[in-house]
Amino acid sequence: MRRQAGVFSLLVLAGCGRYAGFQVTQGQLPHLTYHWSAEPSPVIARGPSGSFDAVDVLNPSVIFRDGRYWNLYSGFDGRIWHTGLASSADGRSWTKSGRILSPDPTTWEGSYIAANGSALGVGSEVYYWYQAGNPPRIGLARSTDLKSWTKEPRPVLDFGPRGAWDERAAADPYVIRFGDWFYLYYLGEDRARRQRLGVARSQDGVHWTRLRANPILELGPDGSFDENGLGEPAVWPAAGGFYMLYTGRARNEVRRMGLARSADGVQWERTSLLIEGAEPWNAKVICDATVLAKDGVLRVWFGGGDIPHPAENIHGQIGFGTLLFP
C-alpha cells in the first residue's frame, strides 16, 4: 500500500506542473550592511472618490525605459483591484496615466483582482506577471507601448498539487532575469493557510518549472514580525550573491519588511535589518517592495498604510526609499 501511495503521489505531482532542482547561482554569501532611508511622504497617493485607485494604492512595480521610470501599480476601488500606470523623470514625482489592466470575469481571472504584479523589459516588450482569481494564480500580459496589453489565456503558474506548500494559492510574483533564465519568486499558500515563499524558473516567461525543494523561506518563530505569513518578495543580485526584501505579517496583522540573503538564490537566511513604517501614513503597514539599481543607488518603492490588515482597505499609498551601504 505504501508503494502504491508513493506512485500515486508521483503521478499527481507530474500532472500538476514541472519540478526540478536548480540554483540561480553566483556562489558567494553576500555580507553588505545596508542602511535604509525613506522619504517622509508618499510619492503616489490615492485617487479621487470614484476612481479605480480611490481606496488603496499599493504594489508598485517600477522599470526604467525610454529615459523614464514607469510604475505599474495596484489600485483598489473598494471592490476590484486593477493595475494602473504612472511615469516619472526622477522616481519621486509621478504622473498617473490611468488604469491599464482589470480582471476579466469571463475567464479564469474572475472579478476580484488583476494586479499585484511584476514588470520586466524583455526586448521591445514589457512583460507583466500579475495575480488574478480568488484564490489567486499568476498570469502574464505583454505590451510594446504600456497601453495595449495581450494576456496569456490561462495562468502561467497555477496552484501546486494536492498537499503541496502552494496548493491553495500562487501569488505576489516578482521576476528577475539572470543569465538565460527568468526566475519567479512568489507566495504560496497551503491548506493550513500558511503563506511562505518559493521560486520557479523559465526560459520564455510562460512555461515554468518549480523548485522541487520549495518553500525557500519559512515562517518566522513565535513572536517575530513574520510569524503569521510571508509575501511580496523583491530580489536582486549583489556582492556575489542575492538579497531579498520581503513582507512579514505579525499576529496582529502589522506588516513590516525584512531582508534575507543567499549565495545561490535558492537557500536563504534572514539578516538583522527590519524596516517598519516611521510616519503616520505607513505606521501599521510597510510592504510590497520593488527595487531598481541605478547609478550606484538601490531605489526602493513600497506600499504603506495606517490600518493593520493583510490585504486591503488600509488607506494604502506608495512611498520611496533607498538601501545604501558604506
C-alpha beads as a LAMMPS data file, in Angstrom:
LAMMPS data file: protein, C-alpha beads

326 atoms
325 bonds

1 atom types
1 bond types

-500.0 500.0 xlo xhi
-500.0 500.0 ylo yhi
-500.0 500.0 zlo zhi

Masses

1 110.0

Atoms # bond

1 1 1 0.000 0.000 0.000
2 1 1 2.810 2.422 0.831
3 1 1 4.437 1.748 -2.542
4 1 1 1.162 2.312 -4.399
5 1 1 0.541 5.532 -2.480
6 1 1 4.010 6.732 -3.400
7 1 1 3.437 6.013 -7.091
8 1 1 0.086 7.821 -6.928
9 1 1 1.758 10.868 -5.331
10 1 1 4.342 10.974 -8.100
11 1 1 1.627 10.804 -10.751
12 1 1 -0.288 13.651 -9.103
13 1 1 2.905 15.682 -8.870
14 1 1 3.772 15.094 -12.513
15 1 1 0.269 16.043 -13.601
16 1 1 0.255 19.435 -11.881
17 1 1 3.395 21.038 -13.262
18 1 1 7.112 20.580 -13.719
19 1 1 9.593 20.327 -10.843
20 1 1 13.385 20.336 -10.758
21 1 1 16.359 21.045 -8.592
22 1 1 18.220 24.192 -9.648
23 1 1 20.155 27.227 -8.447
24 1 1 20.127 30.811 -9.684
25 1 1 23.911 30.807 -8.931
26 1 1 26.574 33.374 -8.163
27 1 1 28.249 31.445 -5.379
28 1 1 29.122 33.781 -2.517
29 1 1 27.060 34.634 0.532
30 1 1 26.962 38.462 0.451
31 1 1 27.771 40.474 3.566
32 1 1 26.751 44.027 2.697
33 1 1 25.438 46.181 5.539
34 1 1 22.519 48.066 4.064
35 1 1 21.140 51.246 5.605
36 1 1 17.501 52.181 4.990
37 1 1 16.342 55.720 4.305
38 1 1 12.843 56.732 3.175
39 1 1 11.034 59.871 2.069
40 1 1 8.615 61.001 4.792
41 1 1 5.622 61.483 2.473
42 1 1 4.049 59.178 -0.124
43 1 1 5.133 59.647 -3.726
44 1 1 1.879 58.234 -5.168
45 1 1 -1.367 58.936 -3.314
46 1 1 -4.849 57.536 -3.683
47 1 1 -7.046 58.853 -6.467
48 1 1 -10.235 60.892 -6.096
49 1 1 -13.525 59.356 -4.996
50 1 1 -14.935 57.056 -7.653
51 1 1 -11.587 56.376 -9.348
52 1 1 -10.090 52.903 -9.799
53 1 1 -7.481 53.669 -7.104
54 1 1 -9.611 55.660 -4.663
55 1 1 -9.332 53.255 -1.704
56 1 1 -5.814 51.800 -1.870
57 1 1 -2.678 52.389 -3.934
58 1 1 -0.135 49.604 -3.377
59 1 1 2.148 47.024 -5.037
60 1 1 4.435 49.209 -7.174
61 1 1 6.484 47.586 -9.926
62 1 1 8.982 50.001 -11.462
63 1 1 11.071 49.714 -14.619
64 1 1 13.317 52.275 -16.346
65 1 1 12.572 52.563 -20.056
66 1 1 12.980 55.257 -22.723
67 1 1 14.605 57.626 -20.243
68 1 1 11.762 57.479 -17.699
69 1 1 10.587 55.458 -14.745
70 1 1 7.358 53.531 -15.316
71 1 1 5.334 52.256 -12.391
72 1 1 2.738 49.513 -12.828
73 1 1 0.922 49.731 -9.516
74 1 1 -2.212 48.259 -7.953
75 1 1 -5.305 50.359 -7.359
76 1 1 -8.347 49.279 -5.324
77 1 1 -11.745 50.904 -5.812
78 1 1 -13.370 49.220 -2.824
79 1 1 -14.467 46.156 -4.774
80 1 1 -11.933 45.331 -7.513
81 1 1 -8.154 45.543 -7.791
82 1 1 -6.814 46.950 -11.085
83 1 1 -3.357 47.752 -12.449
84 1 1 -2.602 51.395 -13.132
85 1 1 0.327 53.153 -14.798
86 1 1 2.334 56.179 -13.702
87 1 1 5.533 57.722 -15.078
88 1 1 8.299 59.871 -13.641
89 1 1 11.536 61.551 -14.623
90 1 1 13.154 61.096 -11.206
91 1 1 11.239 58.301 -9.475
92 1 1 9.763 60.684 -6.913
93 1 1 7.285 62.912 -8.768
94 1 1 4.769 60.743 -10.619
95 1 1 2.104 61.403 -13.248
96 1 1 -0.705 58.891 -13.424
97 1 1 -1.874 57.632 -16.827
98 1 1 -4.897 55.689 -15.589
99 1 1 -5.957 52.076 -15.477
100 1 1 -4.290 49.629 -17.881
101 1 1 -5.482 46.187 -16.689
102 1 1 -8.614 44.894 -14.992
103 1 1 -9.815 41.365 -14.241
104 1 1 -11.928 39.647 -16.880
105 1 1 -14.821 37.840 -15.171
106 1 1 -15.447 35.711 -18.272
107 1 1 -12.054 33.990 -17.857
108 1 1 -10.081 32.249 -15.127
109 1 1 -9.335 35.695 -13.636
110 1 1 -12.745 36.213 -12.074
111 1 1 -13.845 39.664 -10.940
112 1 1 -11.642 40.490 -7.944
113 1 1 -8.045 41.208 -8.997
114 1 1 -5.677 41.621 -11.943
115 1 1 -2.857 43.396 -10.180
116 1 1 -0.058 42.931 -7.617
117 1 1 2.373 42.226 -10.434
118 1 1 5.970 42.326 -11.579
119 1 1 7.092 44.181 -14.717
120 1 1 10.238 43.490 -16.724
121 1 1 11.543 44.837 -20.019
122 1 1 12.166 41.986 -22.471
123 1 1 13.475 43.230 -25.827
124 1 1 10.916 45.581 -27.348
125 1 1 8.183 44.383 -24.981
126 1 1 7.247 44.746 -21.348
127 1 1 6.215 41.539 -19.614
128 1 1 3.911 41.887 -16.626
129 1 1 3.252 38.896 -14.402
130 1 1 0.228 39.519 -12.192
131 1 1 -2.085 37.664 -9.854
132 1 1 -5.750 37.096 -10.578
133 1 1 -8.594 34.949 -9.357
134 1 1 -9.798 34.282 -5.843
135 1 1 -7.874 32.326 -4.629
136 1 1 -5.088 33.695 -6.818
137 1 1 -2.924 32.293 -9.560
138 1 1 -0.300 34.034 -11.699
139 1 1 -0.907 35.296 -15.239
140 1 1 1.154 37.126 -17.857
141 1 1 0.353 40.165 -20.006
142 1 1 2.634 41.695 -22.655
143 1 1 2.804 45.108 -24.288
144 1 1 5.032 47.135 -26.595
145 1 1 3.654 50.545 -25.600
146 1 1 2.432 50.083 -21.976
147 1 1 -1.093 50.913 -23.180
148 1 1 -2.380 47.901 -25.120
149 1 1 -1.869 44.538 -23.431
150 1 1 -2.194 40.940 -24.576
151 1 1 -2.860 38.395 -21.845
152 1 1 -1.984 34.731 -21.909
153 1 1 -5.290 32.851 -21.995
154 1 1 -4.518 30.749 -18.924
155 1 1 -2.413 31.130 -15.787
156 1 1 1.296 30.678 -16.359
157 1 1 1.749 29.476 -12.771
158 1 1 -1.179 27.543 -11.335
159 1 1 -1.769 26.030 -7.907
160 1 1 0.523 23.271 -6.795
161 1 1 -0.706 19.658 -6.474
162 1 1 -2.753 18.336 -3.591
163 1 1 -0.791 18.550 -0.347
164 1 1 1.812 20.965 -1.759
165 1 1 3.004 24.093 0.006
166 1 1 1.263 26.194 -2.727
167 1 1 -1.873 24.056 -3.080
168 1 1 -4.278 26.906 -2.240
169 1 1 -2.643 29.980 -3.819
170 1 1 0.190 31.208 -6.033
171 1 1 0.542 34.984 -5.746
172 1 1 2.832 38.012 -5.301
173 1 1 5.060 37.351 -8.350
174 1 1 8.468 39.011 -8.587
175 1 1 10.536 38.138 -11.667
176 1 1 14.223 38.710 -12.336
177 1 1 16.253 37.699 -15.369
178 1 1 19.637 36.173 -14.596
179 1 1 21.707 34.528 -17.287
180 1 1 19.478 32.688 -19.750
181 1 1 16.596 32.219 -17.303
182 1 1 13.691 34.054 -15.786
183 1 1 13.258 33.403 -12.063
184 1 1 9.886 33.934 -10.447
185 1 1 9.774 34.399 -6.677
186 1 1 6.279 34.086 -5.286
187 1 1 3.977 33.451 -2.328
188 1 1 2.448 30.020 -1.900
189 1 1 -0.359 29.082 0.471
190 1 1 -1.087 25.572 1.717
191 1 1 -4.262 24.026 3.140
192 1 1 -3.267 25.177 6.650
193 1 1 -3.275 28.783 5.270
194 1 1 0.464 29.128 5.812
195 1 1 1.962 31.673 3.409
196 1 1 5.609 31.129 2.523
197 1 1 7.972 31.926 -0.349
198 1 1 9.179 29.825 -3.263
199 1 1 10.789 30.112 -6.689
200 1 1 10.283 28.796 -10.227
201 1 1 12.285 29.279 -13.421
202 1 1 11.512 29.606 -17.129
203 1 1 13.272 30.305 -20.400
204 1 1 10.322 32.083 -22.022
205 1 1 8.382 33.582 -19.102
206 1 1 5.357 31.389 -19.876
207 1 1 6.326 27.797 -19.050
208 1 1 7.643 27.483 -15.502
209 1 1 9.430 24.764 -13.553
210 1 1 9.050 24.930 -9.781
211 1 1 11.949 24.279 -7.450
212 1 1 11.499 20.813 -6.016
213 1 1 12.772 21.977 -2.607
214 1 1 10.238 24.827 -2.184
215 1 1 9.475 26.702 0.018
216 1 1 12.720 28.676 0.188
217 1 1 11.817 30.781 3.241
218 1 1 9.720 29.548 6.162
219 1 1 7.628 31.446 8.699
220 1 1 9.482 33.222 11.467
221 1 1 9.431 31.951 15.072
222 1 1 6.669 32.808 17.513
223 1 1 6.722 36.477 18.419
224 1 1 8.623 37.552 15.296
225 1 1 7.460 40.148 12.786
226 1 1 6.873 37.407 10.181
227 1 1 5.320 34.657 12.314
228 1 1 1.926 34.858 10.588
229 1 1 2.903 34.957 6.918
230 1 1 5.472 35.891 4.274
231 1 1 4.859 37.558 0.937
232 1 1 5.823 40.096 -1.708
233 1 1 9.472 39.155 -2.328
234 1 1 11.802 41.530 -4.209
235 1 1 15.141 40.011 -5.270
236 1 1 18.347 41.482 -6.689
237 1 1 21.947 40.271 -7.235
238 1 1 24.735 41.903 -5.211
239 1 1 28.238 41.162 -3.926
240 1 1 28.464 37.706 -5.476
241 1 1 25.072 36.549 -4.205
242 1 1 21.496 37.763 -3.821
243 1 1 19.377 39.825 -1.464
244 1 1 15.613 39.774 -0.960
245 1 1 13.246 42.222 0.665
246 1 1 10.045 40.518 1.747
247 1 1 6.919 41.383 3.707
248 1 1 6.250 39.758 7.058
249 1 1 2.891 39.620 8.828
250 1 1 2.685 39.571 12.615
251 1 1 -0.208 38.049 14.585
252 1 1 -1.880 41.465 14.835
253 1 1 -1.533 41.906 11.031
254 1 1 1.002 44.708 11.315
255 1 1 3.255 44.304 8.281
256 1 1 6.963 45.109 8.047
257 1 1 9.762 44.256 5.633
258 1 1 12.718 42.021 6.330
259 1 1 15.931 41.422 4.404
260 1 1 17.279 37.959 3.542
261 1 1 20.445 36.942 1.699
262 1 1 21.537 33.955 -0.377
263 1 1 24.630 32.635 -2.102
264 1 1 22.672 30.843 -4.842
265 1 1 19.187 32.418 -4.978
266 1 1 17.621 29.280 -3.508
267 1 1 18.892 28.813 0.049
268 1 1 18.098 31.938 2.069
269 1 1 18.914 33.245 5.526
270 1 1 17.485 36.254 7.303
271 1 1 19.577 39.305 8.176
272 1 1 19.017 41.634 11.115
273 1 1 17.597 44.504 9.039
274 1 1 13.943 45.213 9.793
275 1 1 12.079 48.012 8.013
276 1 1 8.961 49.403 9.650
277 1 1 6.816 52.430 8.985
278 1 1 8.124 55.618 10.565
279 1 1 5.337 58.002 9.529
280 1 1 1.608 58.145 10.368
281 1 1 0.602 57.120 6.823
282 1 1 2.615 53.843 6.992
283 1 1 2.612 53.219 10.745
284 1 1 0.833 49.847 10.537
285 1 1 1.850 48.509 7.133
286 1 1 5.018 48.722 5.077
287 1 1 5.121 46.160 2.269
288 1 1 5.214 45.410 -1.473
289 1 1 8.795 46.406 -2.316
290 1 1 10.117 46.765 -5.847
291 1 1 13.827 47.503 -6.302
292 1 1 15.848 49.092 -9.071
293 1 1 19.616 49.573 -9.048
294 1 1 20.639 52.679 -10.984
295 1 1 23.676 54.966 -10.809
296 1 1 25.041 53.073 -7.821
297 1 1 21.873 53.540 -5.755
298 1 1 19.377 50.830 -4.863
299 1 1 15.999 52.523 -5.174
300 1 1 13.001 51.004 -3.420
301 1 1 9.316 51.790 -3.937
302 1 1 6.938 50.273 -1.407
303 1 1 3.364 50.284 -0.166
304 1 1 2.233 51.624 3.179
305 1 1 -0.906 52.027 5.243
306 1 1 -2.216 53.033 8.653
307 1 1 -4.647 50.140 9.246
308 1 1 -3.339 46.619 10.030
309 1 1 -4.962 44.269 7.516
310 1 1 -3.417 41.529 5.319
311 1 1 -4.905 42.711 2.031
312 1 1 -6.829 45.968 1.549
313 1 1 -8.706 48.968 2.979
314 1 1 -5.506 50.140 4.691
315 1 1 -5.516 53.676 3.204
316 1 1 -2.682 52.404 1.026
317 1 1 -0.212 54.753 -0.631
318 1 1 3.209 54.308 -2.264
319 1 1 6.461 55.519 -0.766
320 1 1 10.086 55.764 -1.866
321 1 1 13.307 54.840 -0.099
322 1 1 16.880 53.766 -0.700
323 1 1 19.132 50.991 0.539
324 1 1 22.724 52.168 0.772
325 1 1 25.925 50.589 2.063
326 1 1 29.219 52.282 3.025

Bonds

1 1 1 2
2 1 2 3
3 1 3 4
4 1 4 5
5 1 5 6
6 1 6 7
7 1 7 8
8 1 8 9
9 1 9 10
10 1 10 11
11 1 11 12
12 1 12 13
13 1 13 14
14 1 14 15
15 1 15 16
16 1 16 17
17 1 17 18
18 1 18 19
19 1 19 20
20 1 20 21
21 1 21 22
22 1 22 23
23 1 23 24
24 1 24 25
25 1 25 26
26 1 26 27
27 1 27 28
28 1 28 29
29 1 29 30
30 1 30 31
31 1 31 32
32 1 32 33
33 1 33 34
34 1 34 35
35 1 35 36
36 1 36 37
37 1 37 38
38 1 38 39
39 1 39 40
40 1 40 41
41 1 41 42
42 1 42 43
43 1 43 44
44 1 44 45
45 1 45 46
46 1 46 47
47 1 47 48
48 1 48 49
49 1 49 50
50 1 50 51
51 1 51 52
52 1 52 53
53 1 53 54
54 1 54 55
55 1 55 56
56 1 56 57
57 1 57 58
58 1 58 59
59 1 59 60
60 1 60 61
61 1 61 62
62 1 62 63
63 1 63 64
64 1 64 65
65 1 65 66
66 1 66 67
67 1 67 68
68 1 68 69
69 1 69 70
70 1 70 71
71 1 71 72
72 1 72 73
73 1 73 74
74 1 74 75
75 1 75 76
76 1 76 77
77 1 77 78
78 1 78 79
79 1 79 80
80 1 80 81
81 1 81 82
82 1 82 83
83 1 83 84
84 1 84 85
85 1 85 86
86 1 86 87
87 1 87 88
88 1 88 89
89 1 89 90
90 1 90 91
91 1 91 92
92 1 92 93
93 1 93 94
94 1 94 95
95 1 95 96
96 1 96 97
97 1 97 98
98 1 98 99
99 1 99 100
100 1 100 101
101 1 101 102
102 1 102 103
103 1 103 104
104 1 104 105
105 1 105 106
106 1 106 107
107 1 107 108
108 1 108 109
109 1 109 110
110 1 110 111
111 1 111 112
112 1 112 113
113 1 113 114
114 1 114 115
115 1 115 116
116 1 116 117
117 1 117 118
118 1 118 119
119 1 119 120
120 1 120 121
121 1 121 122
122 1 122 123
123 1 123 124
124 1 124 125
125 1 125 126
126 1 126 127
127 1 127 128
128 1 128 129
129 1 129 130
130 1 130 131
131 1 131 132
132 1 132 133
133 1 133 134
134 1 134 135
135 1 135 136
136 1 136 137
137 1 137 138
138 1 138 139
139 1 139 140
140 1 140 141
141 1 141 142
142 1 142 143
143 1 143 144
144 1 144 145
145 1 145 146
146 1 146 147
147 1 147 148
148 1 148 149
149 1 149 150
150 1 150 151
151 1 151 152
152 1 152 153
153 1 153 154
154 1 154 155
155 1 155 156
156 1 156 157
157 1 157 158
158 1 158 159
159 1 159 160
160 1 160 161
161 1 161 162
162 1 162 163
163 1 163 164
164 1 164 165
165 1 165 166
166 1 166 167
167 1 167 168
168 1 168 169
169 1 169 170
170 1 170 171
171 1 171 172
172 1 172 173
173 1 173 174
174 1 174 175
175 1 175 176
176 1 176 177
177 1 177 178
178 1 178 179
179 1 179 180
180 1 180 181
181 1 181 182
182 1 182 183
183 1 183 184
184 1 184 185
185 1 185 186
186 1 186 187
187 1 187 188
188 1 188 189
189 1 189 190
190 1 190 191
191 1 191 192
192 1 192 193
193 1 193 194
194 1 194 195
195 1 195 196
196 1 196 197
197 1 197 198
198 1 198 199
199 1 199 200
200 1 200 201
201 1 201 202
202 1 202 203
203 1 203 204
204 1 204 205
205 1 205 206
206 1 206 207
207 1 207 208
208 1 208 209
209 1 209 210
210 1 210 211
211 1 211 212
212 1 212 213
213 1 213 214
214 1 214 215
215 1 215 216
216 1 216 217
217 1 217 218
218 1 218 219
219 1 219 220
220 1 220 221
221 1 221 222
222 1 222 223
223 1 223 224
224 1 224 225
225 1 225 226
226 1 226 227
227 1 227 228
228 1 228 229
229 1 229 230
230 1 230 231
231 1 231 232
232 1 232 233
233 1 233 234
234 1 234 235
235 1 235 236
236 1 236 237
237 1 237 238
238 1 238 239
239 1 239 240
240 1 240 241
241 1 241 242
242 1 242 243
243 1 243 244
244 1 244 245
245 1 245 246
246 1 246 247
247 1 247 248
248 1 248 249
249 1 249 250
250 1 250 251
251 1 251 252
252 1 252 253
253 1 253 254
254 1 254 255
255 1 255 256
256 1 256 257
257 1 257 258
258 1 258 259
259 1 259 260
260 1 260 261
261 1 261 262
262 1 262 263
263 1 263 264
264 1 264 265
265 1 265 266
266 1 266 267
267 1 267 268
268 1 268 269
269 1 269 270
270 1 270 271
271 1 271 272
272 1 272 273
273 1 273 274
274 1 274 275
275 1 275 276
276 1 276 277
277 1 277 278
278 1 278 279
279 1 279 280
280 1 280 281
281 1 281 282
282 1 282 283
283 1 283 284
284 1 284 285
285 1 285 286
286 1 286 287
287 1 287 288
288 1 288 289
289 1 289 290
290 1 290 291
291 1 291 292
292 1 292 293
293 1 293 294
294 1 294 295
295 1 295 296
296 1 296 297
297 1 297 298
298 1 298 299
299 1 299 300
300 1 300 301
301 1 301 302
302 1 302 303
303 1 303 304
304 1 304 305
305 1 305 306
306 1 306 307
307 1 307 308
308 1 308 309
309 1 309 310
310 1 310 311
311 1 311 312
312 1 312 313
313 1 313 314
314 1 314 315
315 1 315 316
316 1 316 317
317 1 317 318
318 1 318 319
319 1 319 320
320 1 320 321
321 1 321 322
322 1 322 323
323 1 323 324
324 1 324 325
325 1 325 326
